Every structure is written in structure tokens, then in C-alpha cells.
């Protein structure tokens, strides 16, 4: 019988449990550390919520202090995110120091995007509301000032251009169709016929298709058209291939395809284009100056393509708008109002022989003087009240 083993008691002494005071202390430390981390997380979440609520509380006065609201909100979000990054860096082992130094070189937009990812659904909804009010303010500015003042505004605050187009993209997502896609489809369809042929695309005398995209935004038209013609020319025989060039003009050079310009005066020679496009771009109060510039750069028989929001037309159909462009020398080809969001127009610049023939007909009917009088009246009205206040209403979104 083993020593200290009492017969009949059946005591199992093979497994003996000892009390370890150090293990208990370690468990308590882990619990305290976990509680502290949870507390810090709740504090950070509370600060984010409070920062966004404070920013949203003043969105009704967005015209006056929108810049300060967004800067404060971004600063608070960045501070919270930066502080959490610093805490995590302290907990890293010494072997990761080189990696930490590399991560410190990350740009501010990366931190901001990370902060956005951490937002709760409610916070994301609040942030979207703040971004929407910002977009409406920029949109209203661009519609209610001249193109000269708009160019000055974007040069002084270039971030407004990016903010506007970010908001515009979110608006267009809810539309059944993007007008840019309609224009690209039109180019694809008409390119099936020879250049300058009936139903084909208009070109210069050498049959080169030259497009000027006025108020191009991010120059998506240029990208899509160039990609299409590259594929088209690879598939077709040499004599059927089409030469093309797209000029894109706007207030900021968002990418290499864009030339910065006030679109009432672009750096192109007279009669150097075969198509001029205004896709939701008649925004300034002096937008008829853009139409005059289009007439200057268009070659005879060149076309002007316009897409505008339906709500901008005071008469609902755009008939007054069409008459104004006729008085400026264009011939009306087509109006397409099948889309519920925007109306599309096509005009062309008549060659000199058609202009002379038209004048002769009007002279015989004694209407030439009437037309000239209407032109004078249009210019007089423009000199008193900008056309952006009566011919096309500014596209101002409702505040929510």
C-alpha cells in the first residue's frame, strides 16, 4: 500500500489542484484592460456622433458657413481616427517599427476614407445629408453667376469642382439614363454611315470628326468616344476607318483630357469643329455667349448637340429656347423629349449659300426685317436681364 493512502477511503491523489495567485492577477489585468478598451471605443463613438450632429444642426445655414462645417467635421473624424491609429502603433512589437514609419506617410484622403468606413449606418445617412446640402450650394452658385465669375471661383477654391461632380454623380445614379451615354450612342449609331453622308456624322473637309465638349466635367465623353473609335478602326478596313479628335473644356483640369477655359471663349480657331456638345453645361447666366462661341468654332454644316434638364424650360417644351438659337444663326434639326429628366436638341450651322437663299426668301416675304428686329430685341433683353433668369431657369435643387 502506498504511503499516506488510507485503505477503504478510495481517495484519488493523482490529480492535485493548487491555488495560483499569479494566474488570478493575470486574469484580473486582462479584464481591466478589456474594460478600458471598450470604454475608449464607446468614447470615440460618442465623439463621432456628437461631431456629426453638431455639423448637421447648422446645415440650414449652409450658404454662409458650409466650408467651416465640413472642415470641422473632417477634422474631428480625422482626429479620432488618427488617435486610434497612434494607440495601435504603440501596441505593435519593435519589429514592426519600419512598417509603422511607412504607414505614417499615408495621405490625408486615405485617413478620411478609413474614417468613413467606420461610420455607422446612421452616421453615413447624416454624412450623405451634409454632402447633399454642400452640392446644392455649389450648384446654385454655378447657375446664378456668370461664366467669368465661375472660373474665378473654381480657381480660388478648386475643391469645389470635385465636390460638385461627386454630388452630381450621385444625382445621375437615380436617373433612368445619363445624357452622356445618349450622345455616345448617337455617335456610335451615326458612325455606321460615311462621314458627311446623309445620316452620318458631320466632319471637316478632310472628313475628320472634331468634337468640342463644352463644360465637359470629367471628360467622360472624350474617353468613351476615343475608346469606341479605337475598336471601330481595328475592325474595319482602312478606307472605312474614321479620324477623330475630341477637345474637352471646363473650369478645372481634373485629368489630362481637359483644357481649362471659360467656354464663352475657348482656344480653338474659327470653323475648326464639326460637333459641339453642351451636356447639362448651359449653367452660367450668360449661356447664350456659349452658343455664340459654338457658332464661331463650328464649320459649315457642323452640328450643336444640347441636353438640358426639363424643369429649366419656362414653357415646358423649350420652344422659346429653340427660337433663341434660331435667331443666333442655327437651323433646328431635332428635339427629343422622350427622357423624363432631360430634353435633347440638335441644331446645325448652315453654309453660306443656304444663308443667302434664306435671306432672299425672307426678303420676298418681307420677313427679313422682322427677323433682324427680333435679333435686336433679344440682345436688348439680354443687356437688361441675363438670359439665365428668363430663357432657361437655373437648376436649383430643393432643400430638405
C-alpha positions as CSV (number, residue, x, y, z in Angstrom):
1,X,0.0,0.0,0.0
2,X,1.3,3.4,-0.9
3,X,2.4,5.8,1.7
4,X,-0.3,8.1,3.1
5,X,-3.0,6.2,1.2
6,X,-5.8,5.1,3.6
7,X,-7.4,1.7,2.7
8,X,-11.1,1.9,2.0
9,X,-11.3,5.7,1.5
10,X,-10.7,5.4,-2.3
11,X,-9.1,8.9,-2.4
12,X,-7.6,9.7,-5.9
13,X,-4.4,11.7,-5.2
14,X,-3.0,11.5,-8.8
15,X,-4.5,14.9,-9.7
16,X,-4.0,17.7,-7.2
17,X,-5.3,21.2,-7.8
18,X,-3.1,24.0,-6.5
19,X,-4.2,27.7,-5.9
20,X,-2.1,30.0,-8.2
21,X,-2.3,33.7,-7.1
22,X,-0.4,34.9,-10.2
23,X,-3.0,33.4,-12.6
24,X,-5.8,35.2,-10.8
25,X,-3.9,38.5,-11.0
26,X,-3.3,38.0,-14.8
27,X,-7.0,37.3,-15.4
28,X,-7.9,40.5,-13.4
29,X,-5.4,42.5,-15.5
30,X,-6.9,41.2,-18.8
31,X,-10.4,42.1,-17.6
32,X,-9.3,45.6,-16.6
33,X,-7.6,46.1,-20.0
34,X,-10.6,44.8,-21.9
35,X,-12.9,47.1,-20.0
36,X,-10.6,50.1,-20.7
37,X,-10.6,49.3,-24.4
38,X,-14.4,49.0,-24.5
39,X,-14.7,52.3,-22.7
40,X,-12.3,54.1,-25.1
41,X,-14.2,52.7,-28.0
42,X,-17.5,54.0,-26.7
43,X,-16.0,57.4,-26.0
44,X,-14.7,57.6,-29.6
45,X,-18.1,56.6,-31.0
46,X,-19.8,59.2,-28.8
47,X,-17.4,61.9,-30.0
48,X,-18.1,61.0,-33.7
49,X,-21.8,61.1,-33.2
50,X,-21.6,64.4,-31.4
51,X,-19.4,65.9,-34.1
52,X,-21.8,64.9,-36.9
53,X,-24.9,66.0,-35.0
54,X,-23.2,69.4,-34.4
55,X,-22.4,69.7,-38.1
56,X,-25.9,68.7,-39.2
57,X,-27.5,71.2,-36.8
58,X,-26.3,74.1,-38.9
59,X,-27.0,72.7,-42.4
60,X,-29.9,75.2,-42.8
61,X,-27.3,78.0,-43.0
62,X,-25.2,76.1,-45.5
63,X,-24.8,79.1,-47.9
64,X,-22.9,81.1,-45.2
65,X,-20.8,78.6,-43.3
66,X,-20.7,75.3,-45.3
67,X,-16.9,75.3,-45.6
68,X,-16.4,75.6,-41.9
69,X,-18.9,72.8,-41.1
70,X,-17.3,70.3,-43.4
71,X,-13.7,71.2,-42.3
72,X,-14.7,70.9,-38.6
73,X,-16.4,67.6,-39.2
74,X,-13.5,66.2,-41.2
75,X,-11.0,67.4,-38.6
76,X,-12.9,65.7,-35.8
77,X,-13.2,62.5,-37.7
78,X,-9.6,62.6,-38.7
79,X,-8.5,63.3,-35.1
80,X,-10.5,60.3,-33.8
81,X,-9.1,58.1,-36.5
82,X,-5.5,59.3,-36.1
83,X,-5.7,58.8,-32.3
84,X,-6.8,55.2,-32.7
85,X,-4.0,54.6,-35.2
86,X,-1.4,56.0,-32.7
87,X,-2.7,53.7,-30.0
88,X,-2.4,50.7,-32.2
89,X,1.1,51.7,-33.2
90,X,2.1,51.8,-29.5
91,X,0.9,48.2,-29.1
92,X,3.0,46.9,-32.0
93,X,6.2,45.0,-31.4
94,X,9.6,46.6,-32.1
95,X,10.0,44.5,-35.3
96,X,7.1,46.5,-37.0
97,X,8.7,49.9,-36.5
98,X,9.8,50.2,-40.1
99,X,6.3,49.3,-41.3
100,X,4.8,51.9,-39.0
101,X,7.1,54.6,-40.4
102,X,6.0,53.8,-43.9
103,X,2.3,53.9,-42.9
104,X,2.8,57.4,-41.5
105,X,3.4,58.6,-45.0
106,X,-0.2,57.8,-46.0
107,X,-2.1,60.7,-47.4
108,X,-5.0,62.5,-45.7
109,X,-7.7,61.2,-48.2
110,X,-6.8,57.7,-47.1
111,X,-7.4,58.5,-43.5
112,X,-10.7,60.2,-44.4
113,X,-11.9,57.2,-46.4
114,X,-11.0,54.9,-43.5
115,X,-13.0,57.2,-41.1
116,X,-16.0,57.0,-43.5
117,X,-15.8,53.2,-43.5
118,X,-16.1,53.1,-39.7
119,X,-19.3,55.2,-39.7
120,X,-22.5,53.5,-38.6
121,X,-25.5,53.5,-41.0
122,X,-27.0,56.4,-39.1
123,X,-23.7,58.4,-39.4
124,X,-23.5,57.6,-43.1
125,X,-27.0,58.9,-43.6
126,X,-26.1,62.1,-41.8
127,X,-22.9,62.5,-43.8
128,X,-24.8,62.0,-47.0
129,X,-27.3,64.7,-46.0
130,X,-24.4,67.1,-45.3
131,X,-22.8,66.3,-48.6
132,X,-26.1,66.8,-50.4
133,X,-26.6,70.3,-48.9
134,X,-23.0,71.1,-49.9
135,X,-23.7,70.0,-53.5
136,X,-26.9,72.1,-53.7
137,X,-25.0,75.2,-52.5
138,X,-22.2,74.8,-55.2
139,X,-24.8,74.0,-57.8
140,X,-26.7,77.2,-57.0
141,X,-23.6,79.3,-57.3
142,X,-22.6,78.0,-60.7
143,X,-26.1,78.6,-62.1
144,X,-26.6,82.1,-60.7
145,X,-23.2,83.7,-61.6
146,X,-21.5,84.4,-65.0
147,X,-19.0,82.0,-66.5
148,X,-16.2,84.5,-65.8
149,X,-17.1,84.6,-62.1
150,X,-17.5,80.8,-62.1
151,X,-13.9,80.4,-63.5
152,X,-12.6,82.7,-60.8
153,X,-14.5,80.8,-58.1
154,X,-13.0,77.4,-59.1
155,X,-9.5,78.8,-59.5
156,X,-9.7,80.2,-55.9
157,X,-11.4,77.1,-54.5
158,X,-10.6,74.1,-56.8
159,X,-12.0,71.6,-54.4
160,X,-15.5,72.9,-55.2
161,X,-15.2,71.4,-58.7
162,X,-14.5,67.9,-57.3
163,X,-17.3,68.2,-54.6
164,X,-19.8,69.3,-57.2
165,X,-19.1,66.4,-59.6
166,X,-19.1,63.9,-56.7
167,X,-22.6,65.2,-55.8
168,X,-23.6,65.2,-59.5
169,X,-22.7,61.6,-59.9
170,X,-24.9,60.6,-57.0
171,X,-27.8,62.5,-58.6
172,X,-27.4,60.9,-62.0
173,X,-27.4,57.4,-60.5
174,X,-31.1,57.8,-59.8
175,X,-31.8,58.8,-63.5
176,X,-33.0,56.3,-66.0
177,X,-30.3,57.4,-68.4
178,X,-27.2,59.5,-68.4
179,X,-27.3,62.1,-71.2
180,X,-23.5,61.5,-71.9
181,X,-24.4,57.9,-72.8
182,X,-27.1,59.1,-75.1
183,X,-24.6,61.3,-77.0
184,X,-22.1,58.4,-77.2
185,X,-24.8,56.1,-78.5
186,X,-25.6,58.7,-81.1
187,X,-22.0,58.8,-82.3
188,X,-21.8,55.0,-82.5
189,X,-25.0,54.8,-84.5
190,X,-24.2,57.5,-87.0
191,X,-20.6,56.3,-87.5
192,X,-22.1,53.3,-89.4
193,X,-22.5,55.7,-92.3
194,X,-19.8,57.6,-94.1
195,X,-18.7,61.0,-92.7
196,X,-20.7,63.9,-94.1
197,X,-23.2,61.5,-95.8
198,X,-26.9,61.8,-95.0
199,X,-27.4,60.2,-91.6
200,X,-23.7,60.1,-90.9
201,X,-21.6,62.2,-88.6
202,X,-20.6,65.7,-89.7
203,X,-16.9,66.2,-90.4
204,X,-14.5,68.8,-91.7
205,X,-13.5,68.9,-95.4
206,X,-10.8,66.2,-94.8
207,X,-13.6,64.1,-93.2
208,X,-12.1,64.3,-89.8
209,X,-14.6,64.3,-86.9
210,X,-13.7,67.1,-84.5
211,X,-15.8,67.3,-81.3
212,X,-15.7,70.1,-78.7
213,X,-17.2,69.1,-75.4
214,X,-18.1,72.4,-73.6
215,X,-18.4,72.1,-69.8
216,X,-17.1,68.5,-70.0
217,X,-17.0,67.8,-66.3
218,X,-14.6,64.8,-66.0
219,X,-14.4,64.4,-69.8
220,X,-16.2,61.1,-69.9
221,X,-17.4,61.8,-73.4
222,X,-13.9,62.1,-74.7
223,X,-12.9,58.8,-73.1
224,X,-15.9,56.8,-74.3
225,X,-15.7,58.2,-77.9
226,X,-11.9,57.6,-78.1
227,X,-12.3,54.0,-76.9
228,X,-15.1,53.4,-79.4
229,X,-13.2,54.7,-82.4
230,X,-10.1,52.6,-81.4
231,X,-12.2,49.5,-81.5
232,X,-14.1,50.6,-84.6
233,X,-10.9,51.3,-86.6
234,X,-9.4,47.9,-85.7
235,X,-12.4,46.0,-87.0
236,X,-12.9,48.0,-90.3
237,X,-10.9,48.3,-93.5
238,X,-8.5,51.2,-93.9
239,X,-10.8,53.3,-96.2
240,X,-13.7,52.9,-93.7
241,X,-11.7,54.0,-90.7
242,X,-12.6,57.3,-89.1
243,X,-10.2,60.0,-88.0
244,X,-11.4,62.0,-84.9
245,X,-10.4,64.5,-82.2
246,X,-12.2,65.5,-79.0
247,X,-11.5,68.7,-77.2
248,X,-12.8,68.9,-73.6
249,X,-13.2,72.3,-71.8
250,X,-14.1,73.1,-68.2
251,X,-13.3,75.2,-65.2
252,X,-10.7,72.8,-63.8
253,X,-8.2,70.2,-65.2
254,X,-9.5,67.1,-63.4
255,X,-7.4,64.9,-65.8
256,X,-5.1,65.1,-68.8
257,X,-8.0,65.2,-71.3
258,X,-9.3,68.6,-70.1
259,X,-8.3,72.1,-71.0
260,X,-9.2,74.9,-68.5
261,X,-11.2,77.6,-70.2
262,X,-14.2,79.9,-69.9
263,X,-16.4,78.3,-72.5
264,X,-17.6,81.6,-73.9
265,X,-14.0,81.9,-75.3
266,X,-12.2,78.7,-76.0
267,X,-8.7,78.4,-77.6
268,X,-9.9,77.0,-80.9
269,X,-9.7,78.5,-84.4
270,X,-12.8,79.6,-86.4
271,X,-14.6,76.7,-88.1
272,X,-12.4,74.1,-86.6
273,X,-15.0,71.7,-85.2
274,X,-17.7,69.5,-86.7
275,X,-19.7,68.9,-83.5
276,X,-20.1,71.0,-80.3
277,X,-21.7,69.3,-77.3
278,X,-23.3,71.0,-74.3
279,X,-24.3,68.2,-71.9
280,X,-26.1,70.0,-69.0
281,X,-23.5,72.7,-69.4
282,X,-25.5,75.9,-70.0
283,X,-25.0,76.9,-66.4
284,X,-23.8,80.5,-66.3
285,X,-26.2,83.5,-66.5
286,X,-24.6,84.3,-69.9
287,X,-25.0,80.9,-71.5
288,X,-26.0,82.5,-74.9
289,X,-22.4,83.6,-75.1
290,X,-21.5,79.9,-75.2
291,X,-23.9,79.4,-78.1
292,X,-22.2,82.3,-80.0
293,X,-18.8,80.6,-79.3
294,X,-20.1,77.3,-80.7
295,X,-21.2,79.1,-83.9
296,X,-17.7,80.6,-84.2
297,X,-15.8,77.3,-83.9
298,X,-18.3,75.2,-85.9
299,X,-17.6,74.5,-89.6
300,X,-20.5,75.0,-92.1
301,X,-22.9,72.1,-91.7
302,X,-21.4,71.4,-88.3
303,X,-23.8,70.4,-85.5
304,X,-24.5,71.5,-82.0
305,X,-25.9,68.9,-79.5
306,X,-27.5,70.1,-76.3
307,X,-29.0,68.2,-73.4
308,X,-30.8,70.2,-70.6
309,X,-33.0,69.5,-67.6
310,X,-36.7,69.7,-68.5
311,X,-37.5,71.8,-65.4
312,X,-35.3,74.6,-66.8
313,X,-37.7,75.4,-69.6
314,X,-40.2,78.0,-68.6
315,X,-42.7,76.9,-71.3
316,X,-42.1,73.3,-70.5
317,X,-41.1,72.3,-74.1
318,X,-38.2,74.5,-74.9
319,X,-39.8,76.3,-77.8
320,X,-38.6,79.7,-76.7
321,X,-35.1,78.3,-76.3
322,X,-35.2,76.9,-79.8
323,X,-36.3,80.2,-81.2
324,X,-33.4,82.0,-79.4
325,X,-30.9,79.7,-81.1
326,X,-32.5,80.2,-84.5
327,X,-32.1,84.0,-84.0
328,X,-28.4,83.3,-83.4
329,X,-28.0,81.7,-86.8
330,X,-28.6,78.0,-86.2
331,X,-31.1,75.8,-88.0
332,X,-33.2,73.4,-85.9
333,X,-32.9,69.7,-86.7
334,X,-34.5,67.8,-83.9
335,X,-35.9,67.8,-80.4
336,X,-36.1,64.6,-78.3
337,X,-38.1,64.9,-75.1
338,X,-38.6,61.1,-74.6
339,X,-36.5,61.1,-71.5
340,X,-38.3,62.1,-68.3
341,X,-35.3,64.0,-66.9
342,X,-33.8,66.0,-69.8
343,X,-34.6,67.2,-73.3
344,X,-32.1,66.8,-76.2
345,X,-31.7,69.3,-79.1
346,X,-29.8,69.2,-82.4
347,X,-29.1,72.2,-84.5
348,X,-26.7,72.8,-87.4
349,X,-24.7,75.7,-88.7
350,X,-25.9,76.5,-92.3
351,X,-23.3,77.1,-95.0
352,X,-23.2,80.5,-96.7
353,X,-25.2,79.5,-99.8
354,X,-28.2,78.4,-97.6
355,X,-27.9,81.6,-95.5
356,X,-28.1,83.7,-98.7
357,X,-31.0,81.6,-100.0
358,X,-32.8,82.0,-96.7
359,X,-32.3,85.8,-96.7
360,X,-33.7,86.0,-100.3
361,X,-36.8,84.1,-99.3
362,X,-37.4,86.2,-96.2
363,X,-36.9,89.3,-98.3
364,X,-39.5,88.3,-100.8
365,X,-41.9,87.7,-97.9
366,X,-40.8,91.0,-96.3
367,X,-39.9,89.0,-93.1
368,X,-36.2,89.7,-93.2
369,X,-36.6,93.0,-91.4
370,X,-38.8,91.2,-88.8
371,X,-36.1,88.7,-88.1
372,X,-33.4,91.3,-87.7
373,X,-35.7,93.2,-85.3
374,X,-36.2,90.1,-83.2
375,X,-32.4,89.6,-83.0
376,X,-32.1,93.2,-81.8
377,X,-34.8,92.7,-79.3
378,X,-33.2,89.6,-78.0
379,X,-29.9,91.4,-77.4
380,X,-31.6,94.3,-75.8
381,X,-33.4,92.0,-73.4
382,X,-30.1,90.2,-72.6
383,X,-28.4,93.6,-71.8
384,X,-31.2,94.3,-69.3
385,X,-31.8,90.9,-67.8
386,X,-29.4,88.0,-68.1
387,X,-30.8,85.1,-70.1
388,X,-30.1,82.8,-67.1
389,X,-33.0,84.4,-65.4
390,X,-35.7,84.1,-68.0
391,X,-34.8,81.9,-71.0
392,X,-33.5,78.9,-69.0
393,X,-34.4,78.8,-65.3
394,X,-31.4,78.0,-63.0
395,X,-31.5,74.3,-62.0
396,X,-31.7,74.7,-58.2
397,X,-32.4,71.6,-56.1
398,X,-35.0,71.8,-53.3
399,X,-33.6,72.0,-49.8
400,X,-34.7,69.1,-47.5
